[in-house]
Amino acid sequence: MFIDIPSALEAALIDRSLPTWKLDGSFLAQSTMEEYRTALTATPRFDETAAALRQALTGEDGGYAVLRLGNLAKALGTDDDRFLRLVTGFAAEVAVPFSPFPRWPLWKDIGVKVDKDPGKSSGIGYNAFHMDLVNGTLPPDYTTLLCVRPDPLGGGPSILSDAHAAVAQLSENSRALLAETAYHYGTFFDLHGVGEEYKPFPILAGSDPGGFVRFTAKMLKRSELGQAHVDAARELAEELVRGQISFPLQPGDYLIVNQRRFLHGREALHSGQATVPVADRRLLLQLFLRARVGAGSAV
């Protein structure tokens, strides 16, 4: 769901300067969230916009939202700390922002590296459907991406797919295999706020129909799995592609994905990335969110 910011709210936010945030460990401090909420709720139509955002993410037919902040980005500049603090304020209306990576204080840059594995988030190729931090016992409940610059050559649209809808299309045998604790992917090192390493893990939670579909299509090529489990995971990957939606992110677009409902990825960037100066290449900022206790949290 795309959510446009009312003009009255945009005008008020352009003149609104939020204080620098503070962290409590790897999480945004409660005091900062309270400061942001007090300041933002004083602006016209903020509460209704935040409510629409939460509904889009957790309502019966929801699971993702794109908050259109392009006018704010143009007025303030995406490299202005005021703009990033405002985006963080919107994020805190959904859940608690945090960083699982010690070297990134809150937001993480995702640029473009032509010599990187093409399938990685900073690569130039197709980034297959996945959930972030798939191998942690407590993955982020939400993953978010703020578009600073799209691919100047026109590639790299975001892709999303309803994970539970895809699972519902699978054979009973495949669902049984996906519920077995037989899958693994990636490494787990020096991460905060996402629990312990989960290896091996089941893709389907079994008794929790609203739980994570703990999946990354990258495991099909980079993990040693038995053939039956590979086939079941490949069937799921095909259903995800069959049900996908795709859209390009524009400067200032803020994508929030409920990882308990949707998986995400990216189509390949346009060819010719090596000819684009590094400072002009696609740039996203990523922020993770932990649902509050009693609001769908994995805690």
Secondary structure, DSSP 8 states (H G I E B T S, - for coil): -EEE--HHHHHHHHT-------EETTEE-HHHHHHHHHHHTTSTTHHHHHHHHHHHHHSTT--EEEEE-HHHHHHH-TTSHHHHHHHHHHHHTTSEEE-S-TTSSS-EEE---TTS-TTSTTSSS-EEEE-TTTTBSS--SEEEEEEEE--TTS---EEEEEHHHHHHTS-HHHHHHHTSS-B--S---S--SS-SB--SB-SS-SS-TTS----BTTHHHHS---HHHHHHHHHHHHHHHHT-EEE---TTEEEEEETTTEEEEE----S-GGGS-GGGS-EEEEEEEE--TTTT---
